[in-house]
Amino acid sequence: MQCKQSHPVGTALIGSVLLLLLVQTGAVAQTQVKTPFTPCKDNPAFLELRKTKLDAATPANREYLTNKFELYGEKASCGEEGLPHLIVDGRLDHAGDFIIPSLLFLWLATALGWAGRAYLMESNRNTDDEINIDIPRAVKFLALSFLWPVFVIQEFLAGRFVESDDKITISPR
């Protein structure tokens, strides 16, 4: 019996579009979540911690701590113990806590992977190029890799991004 191979990129793309449509049309309602966190500037435990740390600080360290506590007070959310917490529930008003850094990490990690992939594909399976890296060529691919979404779309539309079904081995079970 032969299994048909699905195209995971196409499936993921269709799923992403459907999810985006559900969210945009309101089919997936955003609920207001009551959290135990308050803005740090309004949190009594945070204000007490700030006072304690600033009183114990050396004069050289006082300006650094003052700036740090002002920044946390304006931008962070604190729990009952007065310590800042990251809010990672997907709300856009806390996007700087987790969503934006995560997307930047994924962009950079994919760019590095894409640079390595492009370098190896151009080396035409020359193992010497894998061991002794051609730095100018590697830097060229690294510089171009930040445009990886453009290259993915080009390769996907040209049919080079996904292998054909006859090149995929299926183990008999």
C-alpha positions as CSV (number, residue, x, y, z in Angstrom):
1,M,0.0,0.0,0.0
2,Q,1.4,3.4,-1.0
3,C,1.1,6.5,1.2
4,K,0.7,9.8,-0.5
5,Q,3.0,12.5,0.7
6,S,1.4,15.8,1.8
7,H,3.1,19.1,1.4
8,P,3.7,20.5,4.9
9,V,4.5,24.0,3.6
10,G,1.2,24.3,1.8
11,T,-0.7,22.8,4.7
12,A,0.9,25.3,7.1
13,L,0.2,28.2,4.8
14,I,-3.5,27.2,4.4
15,G,-3.8,26.8,8.2
16,S,-2.2,30.1,8.9
17,V,-4.6,31.9,6.4
18,L,-7.6,30.2,8.0
19,L,-6.5,31.2,11.5
20,L,-5.9,34.7,10.4
21,L,-9.4,34.9,8.9
22,L,-11.0,33.5,12.1
23,V,-9.2,36.1,14.2
24,Q,-9.9,39.0,11.9
25,T,-13.6,38.1,11.5
26,G,-14.1,37.8,15.2
27,A,-14.8,34.1,15.2
28,V,-12.1,33.7,17.8
29,A,-13.0,36.2,20.4
30,Q,-10.4,37.8,22.5
31,T,-11.2,37.6,26.2
32,Q,-10.2,39.9,28.9
33,V,-8.0,38.1,31.3
34,K,-7.8,39.2,34.9
35,T,-4.2,39.0,36.0
36,P,-2.7,39.3,39.4
37,F,-0.3,41.8,38.1
38,T,-0.3,45.6,38.4
39,P,1.8,48.3,36.8
40,C,5.0,48.3,38.9
41,K,4.7,52.1,39.5
42,D,1.4,51.4,41.4
43,N,2.6,48.3,43.3
44,P,3.3,48.9,47.0
45,A,5.8,46.0,47.3
46,F,7.7,47.3,44.2
47,L,7.9,50.8,45.7
48,E,9.1,49.3,49.0
49,L,11.7,47.2,47.2
50,R,12.9,50.3,45.3
51,K,13.3,52.3,48.5
52,T,15.2,49.5,50.2
53,K,17.6,49.0,47.3
54,L,18.2,52.7,46.8
55,D,18.9,53.2,50.5
56,A,21.5,50.4,50.4
57,A,23.1,51.5,47.1
58,T,26.5,53.0,46.9
59,P,26.6,56.5,45.3
60,A,28.2,55.1,42.2
61,N,25.4,52.6,41.8
62,R,22.5,54.8,42.8
63,E,22.0,56.4,39.3
64,Y,22.0,53.0,37.6
65,L,19.4,51.6,40.1
66,T,17.3,54.8,39.8
67,N,17.1,54.4,36.0
68,K,16.4,50.7,36.3
69,F,13.5,51.2,38.7
70,E,12.1,54.0,36.7
71,L,12.1,51.9,33.6
72,Y,10.5,48.9,35.4
73,G,8.0,51.3,37.0
74,E,6.8,52.7,33.6
75,K,6.9,49.5,31.5
76,A,6.7,46.4,33.6
77,S,4.0,44.6,35.4
78,C,4.7,43.4,39.0
79,G,3.2,40.6,41.1
80,E,2.3,40.7,44.7
81,E,5.9,40.3,45.7
82,G,6.9,43.5,43.9
83,L,9.1,41.8,41.2
84,P,8.6,42.5,37.5
85,H,7.1,39.7,35.4
86,L,6.9,39.1,31.6
87,I,3.3,38.8,30.3
88,V,3.2,36.2,27.5
89,D,-0.5,35.7,27.0
90,G,-0.5,37.1,23.4
91,R,-2.1,40.5,24.2
92,L,-0.6,43.2,22.0
93,D,-0.1,45.7,24.8
94,H,2.6,43.3,26.2
95,A,4.1,42.5,22.7
96,G,7.5,43.9,23.8
97,D,7.6,41.4,26.7
98,F,7.8,38.3,24.6
99,I,6.2,38.4,21.1
100,I,8.6,40.9,19.4
101,P,11.8,39.4,20.9
102,S,10.6,35.9,19.9
103,L,9.8,37.0,16.3
104,L,13.2,38.7,16.1
105,F,14.9,35.5,17.3
106,L,13.0,33.3,14.8
107,W,13.9,35.8,12.0
108,L,17.6,35.7,12.9
109,A,17.7,31.9,13.5
110,T,16.0,31.3,10.1
111,A,18.4,33.8,8.4
112,L,21.4,31.9,9.8
113,G,20.0,28.6,8.7
114,W,19.1,29.9,5.3
115,A,22.7,31.2,4.9
116,G,24.1,27.8,5.7
117,R,21.6,26.1,3.4
118,A,22.4,28.4,0.5
119,Y,26.2,28.0,1.0
120,L,25.9,24.2,1.1
121,M,23.6,24.1,-1.9
122,E,26.0,26.2,-4.0
123,S,29.0,24.1,-3.0
124,N,27.5,21.2,-5.1
125,R,28.3,18.6,-2.4
126,N,32.0,19.4,-2.3
127,T,32.9,18.2,1.2
128,D,36.0,20.3,1.1
129,D,33.8,23.4,1.1
130,E,32.0,22.1,4.2
131,I,35.3,21.6,6.1
132,N,37.3,24.6,4.9
133,I,34.8,27.5,4.7
134,D,35.2,30.0,1.9
135,I,34.7,33.1,4.0
136,P,33.9,35.7,1.2
137,R,31.3,33.3,-0.2
138,A,29.9,32.6,3.3
139,V,29.7,36.3,4.1
140,K,27.8,36.9,0.8
141,F,25.2,34.3,1.8
142,L,25.0,35.7,5.3
143,A,24.3,39.2,4.0
144,L,21.7,38.0,1.6
145,S,20.1,35.7,4.2
146,F,18.1,38.5,5.9
147,L,15.9,38.5,2.8
148,W,15.1,34.9,3.3
149,P,11.3,35.3,2.9
150,V,11.8,36.6,-0.6
151,F,13.9,33.6,-1.5
152,V,11.4,31.2,0.1
153,I,8.6,32.6,-2.0
154,Q,10.8,32.4,-5.2
155,E,11.8,28.8,-4.6
156,F,8.3,27.8,-3.6
157,L,6.7,29.3,-6.7
158,A,9.4,27.8,-8.9
159,G,8.9,24.3,-7.3
160,R,12.4,24.0,-5.9
161,F,11.5,24.4,-2.2
162,V,9.8,21.1,-1.8
163,E,11.1,17.8,-3.1
164,S,8.9,15.8,-5.5
165,D,7.1,12.8,-4.1
166,D,9.3,10.3,-6.1
167,K,12.4,11.5,-4.3
168,I,10.9,10.9,-0.8
169,T,11.6,7.4,0.5
170,I,8.8,5.7,2.4
171,S,9.7,2.9,4.8
172,P,7.5,-0.1,4.4
173,R,5.6,-1.0,7.6
